[in-house]
Amino acid sequence: MNKLQNETSPYLLQHKDNPVEWYPWGNEALQRAITEDKPILLSVGYSACHWCHVMAHESFEHAETAKMMNEWFINIKVDREERPDVDAIYMEAVQAMTGHGGWPMTVFLLPDGHPFYGGTYYPLERRYGMPAFRDVLSGVHDAFINRRNEVSQMAGNLTQSLNRSILGIGGDAESLTIALLEQSAKSLARDYDRTYGGFSGAPKFPQPMVWEYLLRYAVHAGDKSSLEMVTNTLTQMGRGGIYDQIGGGFARYSVDALWLVPHFEKMLYDNAQLSRLYLHAWQVTQDPFFSRIVTETYDYLLREMTAPSGGFYSATDADSEGEEGKFFVWSMTELRDLLPDPLYDTAIEVFGVTKGGNFEGHNILTLPNPSDISAERLNLSTEMLTEHIALIKDKLYTARLQRIPPGLDDKILAGWNGLMLASLAEASRVLNRADYHQATLRCADFMAEHLITDDYRLYRSHKNGVSKLNGYLEDYANTIDAFLEVYQLTFDEKWFSHAIGLAQRVLAHFKTPDGGFFDTSDDHEALIVRPRTVQDNAVPSGNNMMAKQLLRLYAYTGDAKYQDEAVGALRLLTNALGQYPHGFGEAMNAVDLLARGIDEIAIIGDPKADQTKALLAEINGKYRPNAVIALSPVAVGDEHQIPLLRGRGLKGELPTVYVCREMTCKLPVNSIEALRGVLG
């Protein structure tokens, strides 16, 4: 075994038996590189990455290749999900060198950690137009030994460009307006795929932050075109192979433009964001298809991705038994053996199954036609068709349980759990589901107990009872979002206190001199640059999510520092928002809060009383992305932890609602009709 044997990351443990002398990222490896004056071979990936597995089997388990790596390099393996800071720095370097990036990422560093050469996947033998990995190793070794000055100069120039990119953003606060939001929406519409939804081209990735913004825009601006883009995209995704039609949940992306053939890994962060987006789409449209996707996705997450502790696991692999997608695909013969008549005929029609298949001779189940068309073709009522489909899914899911499942990455990450907890807490209050409520509290309690210290430091990762690694900005921002959602579900003020405590920690330790936030705290391990991510990727940028949460805290407290810090972060992005809104969905959601304002809803009333429940149901039933809710069961004086509640009392001894903007309130109301009038 190599030095990875004592790690908790499932990805690192996958490599503990390699003949490569792997080290985890840390002082031991970095110091050895300096002492022995050897370059570092940095390999970055994650457990659900198909091509990471391919390179591992081809090269890292290959004795001759491992011998070259061990003789010439200090080899460091990094789980990008545990160390997004290391990943972000060196990914930017690889993109600067090659024009593209991806995982596995292979980067060669000077002994002091500065990169000078790199790429992504390298095959064992030359193919796909890529050099053989051993040829790369030989070439890099030769350059380091015989052209050291040239290599050092390359590394210096590259590091300078990384430092410049950290500062290369710009804009102004005056541009944070509704006009900017309109410009962004029009730009997004130009790239929309009107046939299959999403944005044109392949591969296609779910972009929940962008679609969330367009849903906001559609509702606020009354724009039917934007709403159609959102609903068509979500319908096409939900009917496609990217959605697991049998077990629920979404895969990472589709390799084609039709949402047909997924890259089969399932990530917690995708499903957390998409479940929330579909929930919002259902609130707007009341489309039962969206409601079904919502409940199936949450059921999958609670059934397969929830730890006994209450936290949520990170991912499941694309591969099983060494084959990508084997766990998820079907043949006609299998269906014939498993399903009696008439369920077999229904399955063939509904899921578009053919003898030749749609994926390497097998069938990825999809919904090629709307249910009413399938019902007509099968001569079934829609009710009977629904009953058939439920029975088919039951039988196929049970049969699938007998297969060897994809690998599970069972580490629990703070930021991803924050995304999931926020989604689940909101679903619990919108759908009034007791099981969601219980799961919400279990996850929130787990995070409060195991991932947060008494002075509001966050840990990034938890596994096997061990919490470790400094939390990143995204961990703090997503957890604040989650705790505010848990507060709005329970109205237990400890969750609001936790959100405030985490926000104060961010303002004290993550701020940049020119506005906005670094990804790492000021007492984090020193790296070659201090990363600062302002663009949203698969998960929201910590900078943009933090700006959004600061605006929500401003709505609760009226404390101008929160709004000022949010504006400081967002003003730097106005040029980018206008030119490339695809990469700034969460930033646009934050700008929407700022430009359109927030409804501050204060309720005085017993949350268990029927009248209070009715008022809450009216508030929660409609999509209200620009609203925050606070509740006290009794009248409140001038001192209260949540300033929005201060000075609020009952009107006529009945539960009463105050709707305010920047702490200035309309007349209090206590009937459903009056509440609709003040909220709209």
QUIDADA-V568617 format. One record per backbone hydrogen bond with DSSP energy under -0.5 kcal/mol. CO is the residue of the C=O (numbers start at 1). NH is the residue of the N-H. Records with the same first field share a line. If there is no record, write none. Layout:
CO: NH  NH
//
This chain:
2: 5
3: 6
4: 7
9: 13
10: 14
12: 15
13: 16
15: 18
16: 2
20: 22
21: 75
22: 3
23: 77
26: 30
27: 31
28: 32
29: 33
30: 34
31: 35
32: 36
33: 37  38
39: 74
40: 42  109
41: 43  76
42: 44  107
43: 78
44: 104  105
45: 80
46: 49
48: 50
49: 53
50: 54
51: 55
52: 56
53: 57
54: 58
55: 59  60
56: 61
59: 62
60: 19  20
61: 63
62: 66
63: 67
64: 68
65: 69
66: 70
67: 71
68: 72
69: 73
72: 39
73: 75
74: 41  76
75: 23
76: 43
77: 25
78: 45  80
79: 82  83
83: 87
84: 88
85: 89
86: 90
87: 91
88: 92
89: 93
90: 94
91: 95
92: 96
93: 97
94: 98
95: 99
105: 44  107
106: 119
107: 42  109
108: 116  117
109: 40
110: 113
114: 110
117: 108
119: 106
123: 133
124: 134
127: 130
130: 127
132: 136
133: 137
134: 138
135: 139
136: 140
137: 141
138: 142
139: 143
140: 144
141: 145
142: 146
143: 147
147: 151
148: 152
149: 153
150: 154
151: 155
152: 156
153: 157
154: 158
155: 159
156: 160
157: 161
158: 162
159: 163
160: 164
161: 165
162: 166
163: 167
164: 167  168
167: 169
170: 575
172: 175
173: 176
175: 177
177: 181
178: 182
179: 183
180: 184
181: 185
182: 186
183: 187
184: 188
185: 189
186: 190
187: 191
188: 191
189: 192
191: 200
192: 194
193: 197
198: 193
203: 205
204: 254
207: 210  211
208: 212
209: 213
210: 214
211: 215
212: 216
213: 217
214: 218
215: 219
216: 220
217: 221
218: 222  223
222: 224
223: 227
224: 228
225: 229
226: 230
227: 231
228: 232
229: 233
230: 234
231: 235
232: 236
233: 237
234: 238
235: 239
236: 240
237: 240
239: 367
240: 243
242: 251
243: 245
244: 248
249: 244
252: 206
253: 263
254: 203  204
256: 204  259
259: 241  242
260: 262
261: 255
262: 264
263: 252  253
265: 252
266: 316
267: 271
268: 272
269: 273
270: 274
271: 275
272: 276
273: 277
274: 278
275: 279
276: 280
277: 281
278: 282
279: 283
280: 284
281: 285
282: 286
287: 290  291
288: 292
289: 293
290: 294
291: 295
292: 296
293: 297
294: 298
295: 299
296: 300
297: 301
298: 302
299: 303
300: 304  305
301: 305
305: 307  313
307: 310
311: 307
314: 268
315: 409
316: 266
318: 325
319: 407
320: 323
323: 320  326
325: 328  329
330: 363
331: 335
332: 336
333: 337
334: 338
335: 339
340: 343  344
342: 346
343: 347
344: 348
345: 349
346: 350
347: 351
348: 353
349: 352
351: 366
359: 362
362: 358  359  364
363: 330  365
366: 368
370: 373  374
371: 375
372: 376
373: 377
374: 378
375: 379  380
376: 379
381: 385
382: 386
383: 387
384: 388
385: 389
386: 390
387: 391
388: 392
389: 393
390: 394
391: 395
392: 396
393: 397
394: 398
395: 399
396: 400
397: 401
399: 402
400: 403
403: 405
407: 317
408: 410
409: 314  315
411: 314  413
412: 462
413: 417
414: 418
415: 419
416: 420
417: 421
418: 422
419: 423
420: 424
421: 425
422: 426
423: 427
424: 428
425: 429
426: 430
427: 431
428: 432  433
432: 434
433: 437
434: 438
435: 439
436: 440
437: 441
438: 442
439: 443
440: 444
441: 445
442: 446
443: 447
444: 448
445: 449
446: 450
447: 451  452
451: 459
453: 456
457: 453
458: 471
460: 414
461: 468
462: 412
463: 466
465: 467
466: 463
468: 460  461
469: 460
472: 475  476
473: 477
474: 478
475: 479
476: 480
477: 481
478: 482
479: 483
480: 484
481: 485
482: 486
483: 487
484: 488
485: 489
486: 490
487: 491
491: 493
492: 495  496
493: 497
494: 498
495: 499
496: 500
497: 501
498: 502
499: 503
500: 504
501: 505
502: 506
503: 507
504: 508
505: 509
506: 510  511
509: 522
510: 518
512: 515
516: 512
519: 473
521: 524
529: 531
531: 519  520
532: 534
533: 543
539: 537
541: 545
542: 546
543: 547
544: 548
545: 549
546: 550
547: 551
548: 552
549: 553
550: 554
551: 555
552: 556
553: 557
554: 558
556: 644
558: 560
559: 562  563
560: 564
561: 565
562: 566
563: 567
564: 568
565: 569
566: 570
567: 571
570: 573
571: 574
572: 170
573: 577
574: 578
575: 579
576: 580
580: 583
581: 584
583: 536
584: 588
585: 589
586: 590
587: 591
588: 592
589: 593
590: 594
591: 595
592: 596
593: 597
598: 600
599: 601  628
600: 602  660
601: 630
602: 658
603: 605  632
604: 656
606: 609
609: 613
610: 614
611: 615
612: 616
613: 617
614: 618
615: 619
616: 620
617: 621
618: 622
622: 624
624: 627
626: 599
628: 601
630: 603
632: 605
637: 647
638: 640
641: 643
642: 645
643: 646
645: 648
648: 636
650: 652
651: 654
654: 651
656: 604
657: 669
658: 602  660
659: 666
660: 600
661: 664
663: 665
664: 661
669: 657
671: 675
672: 676
673: 677
674: 678
675: 679
676: 680
//
